[in-house]
Amino acid sequence: MSVLVITGTGTEVGKTITTAAVAAAAVAAGRSVAVLKAAQTGVRPDEPGDAQEVARLAGPVTTAELARYPEPLAPATAARRAGRAPVRPPEIAEAAAKLATEHDLVLVEGAGGLLVRFDDAGGTLADAARLLGAPVLVVATAGLGTLNTTDLTARELRSRDLELAGVVIGGWPHSPDLAMRCNVTDLPEVAAAPLLGALPMGAGALAPADFRAAAPSWLAPRLDGVWDAEAFRAREAA
């Protein structure tokens, strides 16, 4: 795949850190990588955004950001309140396609969940993925409630004939509870897609060199890693 769209089952699920891990693993595998943040919200003009955080952790990647809005809201709402033009799915697709002509892998990071609105016409990240014909990686939480949100996201992708590449757990704790351990088995079943990784909780706080060295161990071979889903399940599942 030359373009991979990365979404979450909601906000604050570890999407940016997962994007950084995928980028780091791809760079370690010798691939050139670009990271496109379609719309950055809740960050001042002088502050680093999600794309810059990915670059800090992952290393030498190209970054691009199509729009930035100051309030931490859905992109369409943030654009409207700021009196600025929204980012529309065709713009996202065009930017990603251009980057794909110059890089082996383009990671398109969304905002929040799959159906968060980018513009006043209801355009979403799913629409951009459809225009690109790109697979979608879903970042999910580990704990109680994740089966419902993951199932809903997977069903929406299938209803749009979009490819669900797989699911990555955005934060796996050192001491998982019963629900989390059960979810290791249940997540790929409800998603009807493979579990492609699990990032340790707090991975984003690692020093960049340590993050880059460890990233392949958190991700499956399809994401340029060495993580083994069966071994993880045997060790962690209830």
C-alpha positions as CSV (number, residue, x, y, z in Angstrom):
1,M,0.0,0.0,0.0
2,S,1.3,3.5,-0.8
3,V,-1.4,5.4,1.2
4,L,-2.8,4.3,4.6
5,V,-5.5,6.2,6.3
6,I,-5.4,6.1,10.1
7,T,-8.5,6.8,12.1
8,G,-9.6,6.1,15.7
9,T,-12.7,4.8,17.3
10,G,-12.9,8.2,19.0
11,T,-10.7,10.9,20.3
12,E,-7.7,10.4,22.6
13,V,-7.3,6.7,21.7
14,G,-3.6,6.9,20.7
15,K,-4.0,7.7,17.0
16,T,-1.0,10.1,16.7
17,I,1.3,7.8,18.6
18,T,0.2,4.9,16.5
19,T,0.8,6.9,13.4
20,A,4.3,7.7,14.7
21,A,5.0,4.0,15.4
22,V,3.8,3.0,11.9
23,A,6.0,5.7,10.4
24,A,9.0,4.6,12.5
25,A,8.7,1.0,11.5
26,A,8.4,1.9,7.9
27,V,11.5,4.1,8.1
28,A,13.4,1.3,9.8
29,A,12.4,-0.9,6.9
30,G,14.0,1.5,4.5
31,R,10.8,3.2,3.2
32,S,10.4,6.9,2.6
33,V,7.4,8.2,4.6
34,A,5.1,11.2,4.5
35,V,2.6,12.1,7.2
36,L,-0.5,14.2,6.3
37,K,-2.5,15.7,9.0
38,A,-5.7,16.7,7.3
39,A,-6.9,19.3,9.9
40,Q,-5.2,20.2,13.1
41,T,-7.5,21.6,15.8
42,G,-6.8,22.9,19.3
43,V,-3.3,24.1,18.6
44,R,-1.9,27.6,18.3
45,P,0.0,28.7,15.2
46,D,3.3,28.6,17.1
47,E,2.7,25.2,18.7
48,P,3.8,21.8,17.2
49,G,0.8,19.8,16.0
50,D,0.3,16.0,15.6
51,A,2.3,15.8,12.4
52,Q,5.3,17.4,14.2
53,E,4.9,15.0,17.1
54,V,5.0,12.1,14.6
55,A,8.2,13.5,13.1
56,R,9.8,14.0,16.6
57,L,9.2,10.4,17.5
58,A,9.5,8.6,14.1
59,G,12.5,10.4,12.7
60,P,13.1,11.5,9.1
61,V,9.6,11.8,7.6
62,T,7.9,14.4,5.5
63,T,5.1,16.2,7.2
64,A,2.2,18.2,5.8
65,E,-0.8,19.9,7.4
66,L,-3.7,21.2,5.4
67,A,-5.3,23.5,7.9
68,R,-5.1,24.5,11.5
69,Y,-7.8,25.8,13.8
70,P,-7.4,27.2,17.3
71,E,-10.3,25.5,19.2
72,P,-10.2,21.8,20.1
73,L,-13.4,20.9,18.2
74,A,-14.4,18.8,15.2
75,P,-12.7,20.3,12.1
76,A,-16.0,21.6,10.5
77,T,-17.0,23.3,13.8
78,A,-13.6,24.7,14.4
79,A,-13.4,26.1,10.9
80,R,-16.8,27.7,11.2
81,R,-16.1,29.3,14.5
82,A,-12.7,30.6,13.3
83,G,-14.3,32.0,10.2
84,R,-11.9,30.0,8.0
85,A,-12.3,27.7,5.0
86,P,-12.8,24.0,5.9
87,V,-10.8,21.2,4.6
88,R,-12.8,19.0,2.2
89,P,-12.2,15.3,1.3
90,P,-11.1,16.0,-2.3
91,E,-8.4,18.3,-0.9
92,I,-7.2,15.6,1.5
93,A,-7.2,13.0,-1.3
94,E,-5.3,15.4,-3.7
95,A,-2.6,16.2,-1.1
96,A,-2.1,12.5,-0.2
97,A,-2.0,11.4,-3.8
98,K,0.7,14.1,-4.6
99,L,2.8,12.9,-1.6
100,A,2.4,9.3,-2.8
101,T,4.2,10.2,-6.0
102,E,7.3,11.1,-4.0
103,H,7.2,8.6,-1.1
104,D,6.8,4.9,-0.5
105,L,4.2,5.3,2.2
106,V,1.8,8.2,3.0
107,L,0.0,8.1,6.3
108,V,-3.1,10.2,6.5
109,E,-4.1,10.9,10.1
110,G,-7.7,12.0,10.7
111,A,-9.3,13.9,13.5
112,G,-11.1,11.9,16.2
113,G,-13.3,9.1,14.7
114,L,-14.1,8.1,11.2
115,L,-17.2,10.2,10.8
116,V,-16.1,13.4,12.3
117,R,-17.1,16.2,9.9
118,F,-14.5,18.1,8.1
119,D,-16.7,20.5,6.2
120,D,-20.3,21.9,6.2
121,A,-21.4,19.4,3.6
122,G,-20.7,16.5,6.0
123,G,-17.4,15.3,4.4
124,T,-15.5,12.9,6.5
125,L,-12.2,11.0,6.5
126,A,-14.1,8.0,5.1
127,D,-14.9,10.1,2.0
128,A,-11.2,10.9,1.6
129,A,-10.3,7.2,1.9
130,R,-12.9,6.3,-0.8
131,L,-11.4,8.9,-3.2
132,L,-8.0,7.5,-2.6
133,G,-9.0,3.9,-2.7
134,A,-6.9,3.5,0.4
135,P,-7.1,1.0,3.3
136,V,-8.0,2.3,6.7
137,L,-6.3,1.4,9.9
138,V,-8.4,1.7,13.1
139,V,-6.9,2.6,16.4
140,A,-8.9,1.4,19.3
141,T,-8.7,1.5,23.1
142,A,-8.0,-1.6,25.2
143,G,-10.8,-1.4,27.8
144,L,-14.5,-1.8,28.4
145,G,-16.6,-0.2,25.6
146,T,-14.1,-0.7,22.8
147,L,-15.9,-3.6,21.2
148,N,-18.9,-1.4,20.5
149,T,-17.0,1.5,19.0
150,T,-14.7,-0.8,17.0
151,D,-17.7,-2.7,15.7
152,L,-19.5,0.5,14.7
153,T,-16.4,1.8,12.9
154,A,-15.8,-1.5,11.1
155,R,-19.4,-1.7,10.0
156,E,-19.3,1.8,8.6
157,L,-16.2,1.0,6.6
158,R,-17.8,-2.1,5.2
159,S,-21.0,-0.2,4.3
160,R,-18.9,2.1,2.2
161,D,-16.9,-0.7,0.6
162,L,-13.7,0.5,2.2
163,E,-10.9,-1.9,3.2
164,L,-10.3,-2.2,6.9
165,A,-6.6,-3.0,7.1
166,G,-6.8,-4.0,10.7
167,V,-7.0,-2.8,14.3
168,V,-4.2,-1.5,16.6
169,I,-4.7,-1.1,20.3
170,G,-3.5,2.4,21.0
171,G,-2.4,1.9,24.6
172,W,-1.9,-1.4,26.4
173,P,-1.3,-1.2,30.1
174,H,1.2,-3.1,32.2
175,S,-1.6,-4.6,34.3
176,P,-4.6,-5.1,32.0
177,D,-8.0,-5.8,33.6
178,L,-10.3,-8.7,32.7
179,A,-12.2,-6.7,30.0
180,M,-8.9,-5.7,28.3
181,R,-7.6,-9.3,28.3
182,C,-10.9,-10.5,26.9
183,N,-10.9,-7.8,24.2
184,V,-7.6,-9.2,22.8
185,T,-9.6,-12.1,21.6
186,D,-12.9,-10.3,20.8
187,L,-11.6,-7.2,18.9
188,P,-10.5,-9.0,15.7
189,E,-13.8,-10.9,15.8
190,V,-16.1,-7.9,16.0
191,A,-14.0,-5.9,13.5
192,A,-13.7,-8.9,11.1
193,A,-10.2,-7.8,10.6
194,P,-6.8,-8.7,12.1
195,L,-5.3,-7.2,15.2
196,L,-2.1,-5.6,13.8
197,G,-0.5,-4.3,17.0
198,A,-0.6,-3.1,20.5
199,L,1.3,0.0,21.7
200,P,2.4,0.0,25.4
201,M,0.7,2.7,27.5
202,G,3.0,5.7,27.7
203,A,4.9,4.9,24.5
204,G,4.8,8.6,23.4
205,A,6.8,9.5,26.5
206,L,9.8,7.5,25.4
207,A,12.9,9.2,24.1
208,P,12.7,9.3,20.3
209,A,15.6,6.9,19.8
210,D,14.0,4.4,22.2
211,F,10.6,4.9,20.5
212,R,12.1,4.2,17.0
213,A,14.0,1.1,18.2
214,A,10.9,-0.4,19.9
215,A,8.2,0.5,17.3
216,P,8.6,-2.6,15.1
217,S,8.0,-4.8,18.1
218,W,4.6,-3.2,18.6
219,L,3.3,-3.8,15.1
220,A,2.6,-6.8,12.9
221,P,4.6,-7.6,9.7
222,R,1.9,-5.9,7.5
223,L,2.9,-2.7,9.2
224,D,6.7,-3.4,8.8
225,G,6.9,-4.8,12.3
226,V,7.6,-8.1,14.0
227,W,4.8,-8.2,16.5
228,D,3.0,-11.6,16.7
229,A,-0.7,-11.4,17.4
230,E,-1.0,-15.1,18.4
231,A,1.9,-14.8,20.9
232,F,0.4,-11.6,22.3
233,R,-3.0,-13.3,22.6
234,A,-1.5,-16.4,24.3
235,R,0.3,-14.1,26.8
236,E,-2.3,-11.5,27.5
237,A,-5.8,-12.9,26.8
238,A,-8.1,-14.2,29.5
